[in-house]
Amino acid sequence: MRPLCRDDAERLADLANNWNVARMLSRMPYPYSLDMAHDWICKQEAMRAEGEEFVYAIANGDGFIGTCGVQAHADGTHEIGYWIGEPYWNRGYASEAARAALAEAVARFGTETLISGHFWENHASGRVLTKLGFRYTGEDQRWCLARQEKVRCLTMRLARMEA
């Protein structure tokens, strides 16, 4: 993982402009344009400075392949989230990135405030989170920007660290 940079915008737009990715995320619009990628990357420094969100690029030998980070909520919780471009699914990148983000979040915020979740049909994300020590706490309905509707979300909280 590394900080996002302006050079990531084109690859971000290419990978994010995929229905299979966007439909599994709350805040990603679809279709996703290059202008959206530039705008989002430009906002990251200010959000980090305000303590609102800490997002990193996930990269491999091909360059940028997704993002991972932690978002602060008004209730004092901190939510771990991530996405990987479809060509890189099922290769362990989400687990590796989420583990790194979790280690930073534990160091920064402690374990008691860490939450996450996934849409009900995203079983792969559930496996990543349970491997990291998250346990199911319930469910709610979360807005999905790409789908333009509320979607059943399985909520989770960090129970223990899996090193």
Phi and psi in radians as a Rosetta constraint file:
Dihedral C 1 N 2 CA 2 C 2 CIRCULARHARMONIC -2.684 0.35
Dihedral N 2 CA 2 C 2 N 3 CIRCULARHARMONIC 2.875 0.35
Dihedral C 2 N 3 CA 3 C 3 CIRCULARHARMONIC -1.072 0.35
Dihedral N 3 CA 3 C 3 N 4 CIRCULARHARMONIC 2.609 0.35
Dihedral C 3 N 4 CA 4 C 4 CIRCULARHARMONIC -1.183 0.35
Dihedral N 4 CA 4 C 4 N 5 CIRCULARHARMONIC 2.610 0.35
Dihedral C 4 N 5 CA 5 C 5 CIRCULARHARMONIC -2.401 0.35
Dihedral N 5 CA 5 C 5 N 6 CIRCULARHARMONIC 2.850 0.35
Dihedral C 5 N 6 CA 6 C 6 CIRCULARHARMONIC -0.993 0.35
Dihedral N 6 CA 6 C 6 N 7 CIRCULARHARMONIC -0.554 0.35
Dihedral C 6 N 7 CA 7 C 7 CIRCULARHARMONIC -1.160 0.35
Dihedral N 7 CA 7 C 7 N 8 CIRCULARHARMONIC -0.253 0.35
Dihedral C 7 N 8 CA 8 C 8 CIRCULARHARMONIC -1.365 0.35
Dihedral N 8 CA 8 C 8 N 9 CIRCULARHARMONIC -0.249 0.35
Dihedral C 8 N 9 CA 9 C 9 CIRCULARHARMONIC -1.016 0.35
Dihedral N 9 CA 9 C 9 N 10 CIRCULARHARMONIC -0.811 0.35
Dihedral C 9 N 10 CA 10 C 10 CIRCULARHARMONIC -1.133 0.35
Dihedral N 10 CA 10 C 10 N 11 CIRCULARHARMONIC -0.779 0.35
Dihedral C 10 N 11 CA 11 C 11 CIRCULARHARMONIC -1.185 0.35
Dihedral N 11 CA 11 C 11 N 12 CIRCULARHARMONIC -0.695 0.35
Dihedral C 11 N 12 CA 12 C 12 CIRCULARHARMONIC -1.013 0.35
Dihedral N 12 CA 12 C 12 N 13 CIRCULARHARMONIC -0.852 0.35
Dihedral C 12 N 13 CA 13 C 13 CIRCULARHARMONIC -1.069 0.35
Dihedral N 13 CA 13 C 13 N 14 CIRCULARHARMONIC -0.736 0.35
Dihedral C 13 N 14 CA 14 C 14 CIRCULARHARMONIC -1.077 0.35
Dihedral N 14 CA 14 C 14 N 15 CIRCULARHARMONIC -0.800 0.35
Dihedral C 14 N 15 CA 15 C 15 CIRCULARHARMONIC -1.336 0.35
Dihedral N 15 CA 15 C 15 N 16 CIRCULARHARMONIC -0.592 0.35
Dihedral C 15 N 16 CA 16 C 16 CIRCULARHARMONIC -1.342 0.35
Dihedral N 16 CA 16 C 16 N 17 CIRCULARHARMONIC -0.437 0.35
Dihedral C 16 N 17 CA 17 C 17 CIRCULARHARMONIC -1.426 0.35
Dihedral N 17 CA 17 C 17 N 18 CIRCULARHARMONIC 1.039 0.35
Dihedral C 17 N 18 CA 18 C 18 CIRCULARHARMONIC -2.471 0.35
Dihedral N 18 CA 18 C 18 N 19 CIRCULARHARMONIC 2.084 0.35
Dihedral C 18 N 19 CA 19 C 19 CIRCULARHARMONIC -0.984 0.35
Dihedral N 19 CA 19 C 19 N 20 CIRCULARHARMONIC -0.674 0.35
Dihedral C 19 N 20 CA 20 C 20 CIRCULARHARMONIC -1.124 0.35
Dihedral N 20 CA 20 C 20 N 21 CIRCULARHARMONIC -0.493 0.35
Dihedral C 20 N 21 CA 21 C 21 CIRCULARHARMONIC -1.450 0.35
Dihedral N 21 CA 21 C 21 N 22 CIRCULARHARMONIC -0.989 0.35
Dihedral C 21 N 22 CA 22 C 22 CIRCULARHARMONIC -1.050 0.35
Dihedral N 22 CA 22 C 22 N 23 CIRCULARHARMONIC -0.627 0.35
Dihedral C 22 N 23 CA 23 C 23 CIRCULARHARMONIC -1.208 0.35
Dihedral N 23 CA 23 C 23 N 24 CIRCULARHARMONIC -0.233 0.35
Dihedral C 23 N 24 CA 24 C 24 CIRCULARHARMONIC -1.714 0.35
Dihedral N 24 CA 24 C 24 N 25 CIRCULARHARMONIC 0.064 0.35
Dihedral C 24 N 25 CA 25 C 25 CIRCULARHARMONIC -2.109 0.35
Dihedral N 25 CA 25 C 25 N 26 CIRCULARHARMONIC 2.518 0.35
Dihedral C 25 N 26 CA 26 C 26 CIRCULARHARMONIC -1.224 0.35
Dihedral N 26 CA 26 C 26 N 27 CIRCULARHARMONIC -0.778 0.35
Dihedral C 26 N 27 CA 27 C 27 CIRCULARHARMONIC -1.847 0.35
Dihedral N 27 CA 27 C 27 N 28 CIRCULARHARMONIC 0.061 0.35
Dihedral C 27 N 28 CA 28 C 28 CIRCULARHARMONIC -1.626 0.35
Dihedral N 28 CA 28 C 28 N 29 CIRCULARHARMONIC 2.136 0.35
Dihedral C 28 N 29 CA 29 C 29 CIRCULARHARMONIC -1.308 0.35
Dihedral N 29 CA 29 C 29 N 30 CIRCULARHARMONIC 2.837 0.35
Dihedral C 29 N 30 CA 30 C 30 CIRCULARHARMONIC -2.549 0.35
Dihedral N 30 CA 30 C 30 N 31 CIRCULARHARMONIC 2.297 0.35
Dihedral C 30 N 31 CA 31 C 31 CIRCULARHARMONIC -1.176 0.35
Dihedral N 31 CA 31 C 31 N 32 CIRCULARHARMONIC 2.824 0.35
Dihedral C 31 N 32 CA 32 C 32 CIRCULARHARMONIC -2.058 0.35
Dihedral N 32 CA 32 C 32 N 33 CIRCULARHARMONIC 2.162 0.35
Dihedral C 32 N 33 CA 33 C 33 CIRCULARHARMONIC -1.824 0.35
Dihedral N 33 CA 33 C 33 N 34 CIRCULARHARMONIC 2.923 0.35
Dihedral C 33 N 34 CA 34 C 34 CIRCULARHARMONIC -1.097 0.35
Dihedral N 34 CA 34 C 34 N 35 CIRCULARHARMONIC -0.683 0.35
Dihedral C 34 N 35 CA 35 C 35 CIRCULARHARMONIC -1.069 0.35
Dihedral N 35 CA 35 C 35 N 36 CIRCULARHARMONIC -0.693 0.35
Dihedral C 35 N 36 CA 36 C 36 CIRCULARHARMONIC -1.083 0.35
Dihedral N 36 CA 36 C 36 N 37 CIRCULARHARMONIC -0.734 0.35
Dihedral C 36 N 37 CA 37 C 37 CIRCULARHARMONIC -1.100 0.35
Dihedral N 37 CA 37 C 37 N 38 CIRCULARHARMONIC -0.816 0.35
Dihedral C 37 N 38 CA 38 C 38 CIRCULARHARMONIC -1.030 0.35
Dihedral N 38 CA 38 C 38 N 39 CIRCULARHARMONIC -0.830 0.35
Dihedral C 38 N 39 CA 39 C 39 CIRCULARHARMONIC -1.049 0.35
Dihedral N 39 CA 39 C 39 N 40 CIRCULARHARMONIC -0.789 0.35
Dihedral C 39 N 40 CA 40 C 40 CIRCULARHARMONIC -1.135 0.35
Dihedral N 40 CA 40 C 40 N 41 CIRCULARHARMONIC -0.762 0.35
Dihedral C 40 N 41 CA 41 C 41 CIRCULARHARMONIC -1.088 0.35
Dihedral N 41 CA 41 C 41 N 42 CIRCULARHARMONIC -0.720 0.35
Dihedral C 41 N 42 CA 42 C 42 CIRCULARHARMONIC -1.122 0.35
Dihedral N 42 CA 42 C 42 N 43 CIRCULARHARMONIC -0.491 0.35
Dihedral C 42 N 43 CA 43 C 43 CIRCULARHARMONIC -1.387 0.35
Dihedral N 43 CA 43 C 43 N 44 CIRCULARHARMONIC -0.291 0.35
Dihedral C 43 N 44 CA 44 C 44 CIRCULARHARMONIC -1.107 0.35
Dihedral N 44 CA 44 C 44 N 45 CIRCULARHARMONIC -0.702 0.35
Dihedral C 44 N 45 CA 45 C 45 CIRCULARHARMONIC -1.079 0.35
Dihedral N 45 CA 45 C 45 N 46 CIRCULARHARMONIC -0.768 0.35
Dihedral C 45 N 46 CA 46 C 46 CIRCULARHARMONIC -1.164 0.35
Dihedral N 46 CA 46 C 46 N 47 CIRCULARHARMONIC -0.721 0.35
Dihedral C 46 N 47 CA 47 C 47 CIRCULARHARMONIC -1.138 0.35
Dihedral N 47 CA 47 C 47 N 48 CIRCULARHARMONIC -0.646 0.35
Dihedral C 47 N 48 CA 48 C 48 CIRCULARHARMONIC -1.137 0.35
Dihedral N 48 CA 48 C 48 N 49 CIRCULARHARMONIC -0.792 0.35
Dihedral C 48 N 49 CA 49 C 49 CIRCULARHARMONIC -1.078 0.35
Dihedral N 49 CA 49 C 49 N 50 CIRCULARHARMONIC -0.601 0.35
Dihedral C 49 N 50 CA 50 C 50 CIRCULARHARMONIC -1.437 0.35
Dihedral N 50 CA 50 C 50 N 51 CIRCULARHARMONIC -0.127 0.35
Dihedral C 50 N 51 CA 51 C 51 CIRCULARHARMONIC 1.331 0.35
Dihedral N 51 CA 51 C 51 N 52 CIRCULARHARMONIC 0.285 0.35
Dihedral C 51 N 52 CA 52 C 52 CIRCULARHARMONIC -1.411 0.35
Dihedral N 52 CA 52 C 52 N 53 CIRCULARHARMONIC -0.657 0.35
Dihedral C 52 N 53 CA 53 C 53 CIRCULARHARMONIC -2.761 0.35
Dihedral N 53 CA 53 C 53 N 54 CIRCULARHARMONIC 2.465 0.35
Dihedral C 53 N 54 CA 54 C 54 CIRCULARHARMONIC -2.219 0.35
Dihedral N 54 CA 54 C 54 N 55 CIRCULARHARMONIC 1.742 0.35
Dihedral C 54 N 55 CA 55 C 55 CIRCULARHARMONIC -1.991 0.35
Dihedral N 55 CA 55 C 55 N 56 CIRCULARHARMONIC 2.461 0.35
Dihedral C 55 N 56 CA 56 C 56 CIRCULARHARMONIC -2.210 0.35
Dihedral N 56 CA 56 C 56 N 57 CIRCULARHARMONIC 2.649 0.35
Dihedral C 56 N 57 CA 57 C 57 CIRCULARHARMONIC -1.406 0.35
Dihedral N 57 CA 57 C 57 N 58 CIRCULARHARMONIC 2.451 0.35
Dihedral C 57 N 58 CA 58 C 58 CIRCULARHARMONIC -1.748 0.35
Dihedral N 58 CA 58 C 58 N 59 CIRCULARHARMONIC 2.208 0.35
Dihedral C 58 N 59 CA 59 C 59 CIRCULARHARMONIC -2.330 0.35
Dihedral N 59 CA 59 C 59 N 60 CIRCULARHARMONIC 2.655 0.35
Dihedral C 59 N 60 CA 60 C 60 CIRCULARHARMONIC -2.354 0.35
Dihedral N 60 CA 60 C 60 N 61 CIRCULARHARMONIC -2.792 0.35
Dihedral C 60 N 61 CA 61 C 61 CIRCULARHARMONIC -1.078 0.35
Dihedral N 61 CA 61 C 61 N 62 CIRCULARHARMONIC -0.390 0.35
Dihedral C 61 N 62 CA 62 C 62 CIRCULARHARMONIC -1.458 0.35
Dihedral N 62 CA 62 C 62 N 63 CIRCULARHARMONIC -0.168 0.35
Dihedral C 62 N 63 CA 63 C 63 CIRCULARHARMONIC 1.791 0.35
Dihedral N 63 CA 63 C 63 N 64 CIRCULARHARMONIC -2.568 0.35
Dihedral C 63 N 64 CA 64 C 64 CIRCULARHARMONIC -1.077 0.35
Dihedral N 64 CA 64 C 64 N 65 CIRCULARHARMONIC 2.302 0.35
Dihedral C 64 N 65 CA 65 C 65 CIRCULARHARMONIC -2.311 0.35
Dihedral N 65 CA 65 C 65 N 66 CIRCULARHARMONIC -0.045 0.35
Dihedral C 65 N 66 CA 66 C 66 CIRCULARHARMONIC 2.892 0.35
Dihedral N 66 CA 66 C 66 N 67 CIRCULARHARMONIC -2.989 0.35
Dihedral C 66 N 67 CA 67 C 67 CIRCULARHARMONIC -2.366 0.35
Dihedral N 67 CA 67 C 67 N 68 CIRCULARHARMONIC 2.801 0.35
Dihedral C 67 N 68 CA 68 C 68 CIRCULARHARMONIC -2.633 0.35
Dihedral N 68 CA 68 C 68 N 69 CIRCULARHARMONIC 2.506 0.35
Dihedral C 68 N 69 CA 69 C 69 CIRCULARHARMONIC -3.064 0.35
Dihedral N 69 CA 69 C 69 N 70 CIRCULARHARMONIC -2.984 0.35
Dihedral C 69 N 70 CA 70 C 70 CIRCULARHARMONIC -2.288 0.35
Dihedral N 70 CA 70 C 70 N 71 CIRCULARHARMONIC 2.301 0.35
Dihedral C 70 N 71 CA 71 C 71 CIRCULARHARMONIC -1.984 0.35
Dihedral N 71 CA 71 C 71 N 72 CIRCULARHARMONIC 2.300 0.35
Dihedral C 71 N 72 CA 72 C 72 CIRCULARHARMONIC -1.466 0.35
Dihedral N 72 CA 72 C 72 N 73 CIRCULARHARMONIC 2.430 0.35
Dihedral C 72 N 73 CA 73 C 73 CIRCULARHARMONIC -1.956 0.35
Dihedral N 73 CA 73 C 73 N 74 CIRCULARHARMONIC 2.732 0.35
Dihedral C 73 N 74 CA 74 C 74 CIRCULARHARMONIC -1.053 0.35
Dihedral N 74 CA 74 C 74 N 75 CIRCULARHARMONIC -0.459 0.35
Dihedral C 74 N 75 CA 75 C 75 CIRCULARHARMONIC -1.440 0.35
Dihedral N 75 CA 75 C 75 N 76 CIRCULARHARMONIC 0.084 0.35
Dihedral C 75 N 76 CA 76 C 76 CIRCULARHARMONIC 1.602 0.35
Dihedral N 76 CA 76 C 76 N 77 CIRCULARHARMONIC -0.022 0.35
Dihedral C 76 N 77 CA 77 C 77 CIRCULARHARMONIC -1.513 0.35
Dihedral N 77 CA 77 C 77 N 78 CIRCULARHARMONIC 2.844 0.35
Dihedral C 77 N 78 CA 78 C 78 CIRCULARHARMONIC -2.298 0.35
Dihedral N 78 CA 78 C 78 N 79 CIRCULARHARMONIC 2.116 0.35
Dihedral C 78 N 79 CA 79 C 79 CIRCULARHARMONIC -1.827 0.35
Dihedral N 79 CA 79 C 79 N 80 CIRCULARHARMONIC 2.223 0.35
Dihedral C 79 N 80 CA 80 C 80 CIRCULARHARMONIC -1.534 0.35
Dihedral N 80 CA 80 C 80 N 81 CIRCULARHARMONIC 2.337 0.35
Dihedral C 80 N 81 CA 81 C 81 CIRCULARHARMONIC -2.516 0.35
Dihedral N 81 CA 81 C 81 N 82 CIRCULARHARMONIC 2.815 0.35
Dihedral C 81 N 82 CA 82 C 82 CIRCULARHARMONIC -2.869 0.35
Dihedral N 82 CA 82 C 82 N 83 CIRCULARHARMONIC 2.806 0.35
Dihedral C 82 N 83 CA 83 C 83 CIRCULARHARMONIC -2.665 0.35
Dihedral N 83 CA 83 C 83 N 84 CIRCULARHARMONIC 2.608 0.35
Dihedral C 83 N 84 CA 84 C 84 CIRCULARHARMONIC -2.208 0.35
Dihedral N 84 CA 84 C 84 N 85 CIRCULARHARMONIC 2.424 0.35
Dihedral C 84 N 85 CA 85 C 85 CIRCULARHARMONIC -1.057 0.35
Dihedral N 85 CA 85 C 85 N 86 CIRCULARHARMONIC 2.463 0.35
Dihedral C 85 N 86 CA 86 C 86 CIRCULARHARMONIC -0.914 0.35
Dihedral N 86 CA 86 C 86 N 87 CIRCULARHARMONIC -0.651 0.35
Dihedral C 86 N 87 CA 87 C 87 CIRCULARHARMONIC -1.079 0.35
Dihedral N 87 CA 87 C 87 N 88 CIRCULARHARMONIC -0.235 0.35
Dihedral C 87 N 88 CA 88 C 88 CIRCULARHARMONIC -1.950 0.35
Dihedral N 88 CA 88 C 88 N 89 CIRCULARHARMONIC 0.198 0.35
Dihedral C 88 N 89 CA 89 C 89 CIRCULARHARMONIC -1.191 0.35
Dihedral N 89 CA 89 C 89 N 90 CIRCULARHARMONIC 2.690 0.35
Dihedral C 89 N 90 CA 90 C 90 CIRCULARHARMONIC 1.099 0.35
Dihedral N 90 CA 90 C 90 N 91 CIRCULARHARMONIC 0.561 0.35
Dihedral C 90 N 91 CA 91 C 91 CIRCULARHARMONIC -2.139 0.35
Dihedral N 91 CA 91 C 91 N 92 CIRCULARHARMONIC 0.093 0.35
Dihedral C 91 N 92 CA 92 C 92 CIRCULARHARMONIC 1.547 0.35
Dihedral N 92 CA 92 C 92 N 93 CIRCULARHARMONIC 0.013 0.35
Dihedral C 92 N 93 CA 93 C 93 CIRCULARHARMONIC -1.148 0.35
Dihedral N 93 CA 93 C 93 N 94 CIRCULARHARMONIC -0.702 0.35
Dihedral C 93 N 94 CA 94 C 94 CIRCULARHARMONIC -1.116 0.35
Dihedral N 94 CA 94 C 94 N 95 CIRCULARHARMONIC -0.757 0.35
Dihedral C 94 N 95 CA 95 C 95 CIRCULARHARMONIC -1.097 0.35
Dihedral N 95 CA 95 C 95 N 96 CIRCULARHARMONIC -0.787 0.35
Dihedral C 95 N 96 CA 96 C 96 CIRCULARHARMONIC -1.116 0.35
Dihedral N 96 CA 96 C 96 N 97 CIRCULARHARMONIC -0.799 0.35
Dihedral C 96 N 97 CA 97 C 97 CIRCULARHARMONIC -1.178 0.35
Dihedral N 97 CA 97 C 97 N 98 CIRCULARHARMONIC -0.763 0.35
Dihedral C 97 N 98 CA 98 C 98 CIRCULARHARMONIC -1.120 0.35
Dihedral N 98 CA 98 C 98 N 99 CIRCULARHARMONIC -0.638 0.35
Dihedral C 98 N 99 CA 99 C 99 CIRCULARHARMONIC -1.091 0.35
Dihedral N 99 CA 99 C 99 N 100 CIRCULARHARMONIC -0.757 0.35
Dihedral C 99 N 100 CA 100 C 100 CIRCULARHARMONIC -1.150 0.35
Dihedral N 100 CA 100 C 100 N 101 CIRCULARHARMONIC -0.755 0.35
Dihedral C 100 N 101 CA 101 C 101 CIRCULARHARMONIC -1.125 0.35
Dihedral N 101 CA 101 C 101 N 102 CIRCULARHARMONIC -0.686 0.35
Dihedral C 101 N 102 CA 102 C 102 CIRCULARHARMONIC -1.109 0.35
Dihedral N 102 CA 102 C 102 N 103 CIRCULARHARMONIC -0.762 0.35
Dihedral C 102 N 103 CA 103 C 103 CIRCULARHARMONIC -1.038 0.35
Dihedral N 103 CA 103 C 103 N 104 CIRCULARHARMONIC -0.748 0.35
Dihedral C 103 N 104 CA 104 C 104 CIRCULARHARMONIC -1.163 0.35
Dihedral N 104 CA 104 C 104 N 105 CIRCULARHARMONIC -0.735 0.35
Dihedral C 104 N 105 CA 105 C 105 CIRCULARHARMONIC -1.130 0.35
Dihedral N 105 CA 105 C 105 N 106 CIRCULARHARMONIC -0.701 0.35
Dihedral C 105 N 106 CA 106 C 106 CIRCULARHARMONIC -1.099 0.35
Dihedral N 106 CA 106 C 106 N 107 CIRCULARHARMONIC -0.763 0.35
Dihedral C 106 N 107 CA 107 C 107 CIRCULARHARMONIC -1.118 0.35
Dihedral N 107 CA 107 C 107 N 108 CIRCULARHARMONIC -0.657 0.35
Dihedral C 107 N 108 CA 108 C 108 CIRCULARHARMONIC -1.447 0.35
Dihedral N 108 CA 108 C 108 N 109 CIRCULARHARMONIC -0.704 0.35
Dihedral C 108 N 109 CA 109 C 109 CIRCULARHARMONIC -2.082 0.35
Dihedral N 109 CA 109 C 109 N 110 CIRCULARHARMONIC -0.217 0.35
Dihedral C 109 N 110 CA 110 C 110 CIRCULARHARMONIC 1.491 0.35
Dihedral N 110 CA 110 C 110 N 111 CIRCULARHARMONIC 2.987 0.35
Dihedral C 110 N 111 CA 111 C 111 CIRCULARHARMONIC -1.485 0.35
Dihedral N 111 CA 111 C 111 N 112 CIRCULARHARMONIC -0.413 0.35
Dihedral C 111 N 112 CA 112 C 112 CIRCULARHARMONIC -1.223 0.35
Dihedral N 112 CA 112 C 112 N 113 CIRCULARHARMONIC -0.297 0.35
Dihedral C 112 N 113 CA 113 C 113 CIRCULARHARMONIC -1.836 0.35
Dihedral N 113 CA 113 C 113 N 114 CIRCULARHARMONIC 0.029 0.35
Dihedral C 113 N 114 CA 114 C 114 CIRCULARHARMONIC -1.515 0.35
Dihedral N 114 CA 114 C 114 N 115 CIRCULARHARMONIC 2.197 0.35
Dihedral C 114 N 115 CA 115 C 115 CIRCULARHARMONIC -2.276 0.35
Dihedral N 115 CA 115 C 115 N 116 CIRCULARHARMONIC 2.944 0.35
Dihedral C 115 N 116 CA 116 C 116 CIRCULARHARMONIC -2.874 0.35
Dihedral N 116 CA 116 C 116 N 117 CIRCULARHARMONIC -2.959 0.35
Dihedral C 116 N 117 CA 117 C 117 CIRCULARHARMONIC 3.024 0.35
Dihedral N 117 CA 117 C 117 N 118 CIRCULARHARMONIC 3.060 0.35
Dihedral C 117 N 118 CA 118 C 118 CIRCULARHARMONIC -2.721 0.35
Dihedral N 118 CA 118 C 118 N 119 CIRCULARHARMONIC 2.692 0.35
Dihedral C 118 N 119 CA 119 C 119 CIRCULARHARMONIC -1.110 0.35
Dihedral N 119 CA 119 C 119 N 120 CIRCULARHARMONIC 2.576 0.35
Dihedral C 119 N 120 CA 120 C 120 CIRCULARHARMONIC -0.931 0.35
Dihedral N 120 CA 120 C 120 N 121 CIRCULARHARMONIC -0.557 0.35
Dihedral C 120 N 121 CA 121 C 121 CIRCULARHARMONIC -1.613 0.35
Dihedral N 121 CA 121 C 121 N 122 CIRCULARHARMONIC 0.015 0.35
Dihedral C 121 N 122 CA 122 C 122 CIRCULARHARMONIC -1.664 0.35
Dihedral N 122 CA 122 C 122 N 123 CIRCULARHARMONIC 1.256 0.35
Dihedral C 122 N 123 CA 123 C 123 CIRCULARHARMONIC -1.123 0.35
Dihedral N 123 CA 123 C 123 N 124 CIRCULARHARMONIC -0.572 0.35
Dihedral C 123 N 124 CA 124 C 124 CIRCULARHARMONIC -1.078 0.35
Dihedral N 124 CA 124 C 124 N 125 CIRCULARHARMONIC -0.728 0.35
Dihedral C 124 N 125 CA 125 C 125 CIRCULARHARMONIC -1.151 0.35
Dihedral N 125 CA 125 C 125 N 126 CIRCULARHARMONIC -0.658 0.35
Dihedral C 125 N 126 CA 126 C 126 CIRCULARHARMONIC -1.059 0.35
Dihedral N 126 CA 126 C 126 N 127 CIRCULARHARMONIC -0.694 0.35
Dihedral C 126 N 127 CA 127 C 127 CIRCULARHARMONIC -1.147 0.35
Dihedral N 127 CA 127 C 127 N 128 CIRCULARHARMONIC -0.724 0.35
Dihedral C 127 N 128 CA 128 C 128 CIRCULARHARMONIC -1.024 0.35
Dihedral N 128 CA 128 C 128 N 129 CIRCULARHARMONIC -0.847 0.35
Dihedral C 128 N 129 CA 129 C 129 CIRCULARHARMONIC -1.205 0.35
Dihedral N 129 CA 129 C 129 N 130 CIRCULARHARMONIC -0.691 0.35
Dihedral C 129 N 130 CA 130 C 130 CIRCULARHARMONIC -1.172 0.35
Dihedral N 130 CA 130 C 130 N 131 CIRCULARHARMONIC -0.615 0.35
Dihedral C 130 N 131 CA 131 C 131 CIRCULARHARMONIC -1.061 0.35
Dihedral N 131 CA 131 C 131 N 132 CIRCULARHARMONIC -0.521 0.35
Dihedral C 131 N 132 CA 132 C 132 CIRCULARHARMONIC -1.492 0.35
Dihedral N 132 CA 132 C 132 N 133 CIRCULARHARMONIC -0.083 0.35
Dihedral C 132 N 133 CA 133 C 133 CIRCULARHARMONIC 1.833 0.35
Dihedral N 133 CA 133 C 133 N 134 CIRCULARHARMONIC 0.109 0.35
Dihedral C 133 N 134 CA 134 C 134 CIRCULARHARMONIC -1.381 0.35
Dihedral N 134 CA 134 C 134 N 135 CIRCULARHARMONIC 2.518 0.35
Dihedral C 134 N 135 CA 135 C 135 CIRCULARHARMONIC -2.225 0.35
Dihedral N 135 CA 135 C 135 N 136 CIRCULARHARMONIC 2.588 0.35
Dihedral C 135 N 136 CA 136 C 136 CIRCULARHARMONIC -1.192 0.35
Dihedral N 136 CA 136 C 136 N 137 CIRCULARHARMONIC 2.403 0.35
Dihedral C 136 N 137 CA 137 C 137 CIRCULARHARMONIC -2.092 0.35
Dihedral N 137 CA 137 C 137 N 138 CIRCULARHARMONIC -0.262 0.35
Dihedral C 137 N 138 CA 138 C 138 CIRCULARHARMONIC 2.759 0.35
Dihedral N 138 CA 138 C 138 N 139 CIRCULARHARMONIC -2.711 0.35
Dihedral C 138 N 139 CA 139 C 139 CIRCULARHARMONIC -2.641 0.35
Dihedral N 139 CA 139 C 139 N 140 CIRCULARHARMONIC 2.753 0.35
Dihedral C 139 N 140 CA 140 C 140 CIRCULARHARMONIC -2.594 0.35
Dihedral N 140 CA 140 C 140 N 141 CIRCULARHARMONIC -3.120 0.35
Dihedral C 140 N 141 CA 141 C 141 CIRCULARHARMONIC -1.856 0.35
Dihedral N 141 CA 141 C 141 N 142 CIRCULARHARMONIC 2.153 0.35
Dihedral C 141 N 142 CA 142 C 142 CIRCULARHARMONIC -2.074 0.35
Dihedral N 142 CA 142 C 142 N 143 CIRCULARHARMONIC 2.483 0.35
Dihedral C 142 N 143 CA 143 C 143 CIRCULARHARMONIC -1.208 0.35
Dihedral N 143 CA 143 C 143 N 144 CIRCULARHARMONIC 2.339 0.35
Dihedral C 143 N 144 CA 144 C 144 CIRCULARHARMONIC -1.951 0.35
Dihedral N 144 CA 144 C 144 N 145 CIRCULARHARMONIC 1.958 0.35
Dihedral C 144 N 145 CA 145 C 145 CIRCULARHARMONIC -1.062 0.35
Dihedral N 145 CA 145 C 145 N 146 CIRCULARHARMONIC -0.716 0.35
Dihedral C 145 N 146 CA 146 C 146 CIRCULARHARMONIC -1.141 0.35
Dihedral N 146 CA 146 C 146 N 147 CIRCULARHARMONIC -0.741 0.35
Dihedral C 146 N 147 CA 147 C 147 CIRCULARHARMONIC -1.426 0.35
Dihedral N 147 CA 147 C 147 N 148 CIRCULARHARMONIC -0.340 0.35
Dihedral C 147 N 148 CA 148 C 148 CIRCULARHARMONIC 1.035 0.35
Dihedral N 148 CA 148 C 148 N 149 CIRCULARHARMONIC 0.754 0.35
Dihedral C 148 N 149 CA 149 C 149 CIRCULARHARMONIC -2.811 0.35
Dihedral N 149 CA 149 C 149 N 150 CIRCULARHARMONIC 2.866 0.35
Dihedral C 149 N 150 CA 150 C 150 CIRCULARHARMONIC -1.384 0.35
Dihedral N 150 CA 150 C 150 N 151 CIRCULARHARMONIC 2.478 0.35
Dihedral C 150 N 151 CA 151 C 151 CIRCULARHARMONIC -2.256 0.35
Dihedral N 151 CA 151 C 151 N 152 CIRCULARHARMONIC 2.497 0.35
Dihedral C 151 N 152 CA 152 C 152 CIRCULARHARMONIC -1.110 0.35
Dihedral N 152 CA 152 C 152 N 153 CIRCULARHARMONIC 2.170 0.35
Dihedral C 152 N 153 CA 153 C 153 CIRCULARHARMONIC -2.094 0.35
Dihedral N 153 CA 153 C 153 N 154 CIRCULARHARMONIC 2.272 0.35
Dihedral C 153 N 154 CA 154 C 154 CIRCULARHARMONIC -1.556 0.35
Dihedral N 154 CA 154 C 154 N 155 CIRCULARHARMONIC 2.091 0.35
Dihedral C 154 N 155 CA 155 C 155 CIRCULARHARMONIC -1.608 0.35
Dihedral N 155 CA 155 C 155 N 156 CIRCULARHARMONIC 2.629 0.35
Dihedral C 155 N 156 CA 156 C 156 CIRCULARHARMONIC -2.474 0.35
Dihedral N 156 CA 156 C 156 N 157 CIRCULARHARMONIC 2.746 0.35
Dihedral C 156 N 157 CA 157 C 157 CIRCULARHARMONIC -2.397 0.35
Dihedral N 157 CA 157 C 157 N 158 CIRCULARHARMONIC 2.545 0.35
Dihedral C 157 N 158 CA 158 C 158 CIRCULARHARMONIC -1.203 0.35
Dihedral N 158 CA 158 C 158 N 159 CIRCULARHARMONIC 2.144 0.35
Dihedral C 158 N 159 CA 159 C 159 CIRCULARHARMONIC -1.674 0.35
Dihedral N 159 CA 159 C 159 N 160 CIRCULARHARMONIC -0.664 0.35
Dihedral C 159 N 160 CA 160 C 160 CIRCULARHARMONIC -2.832 0.35
Dihedral N 160 CA 160 C 160 N 161 CIRCULARHARMONIC 2.859 0.35
Dihedral C 160 N 161 CA 161 C 161 CIRCULARHARMONIC -1.569 0.35
Dihedral N 161 CA 161 C 161 N 162 CIRCULARHARMONIC 2.354 0.35
Dihedral C 161 N 162 CA 162 C 162 CIRCULARHARMONIC -1.883 0.35
Dihedral N 162 CA 162 C 162 N 163 CIRCULARHARMONIC 1.826 0.35
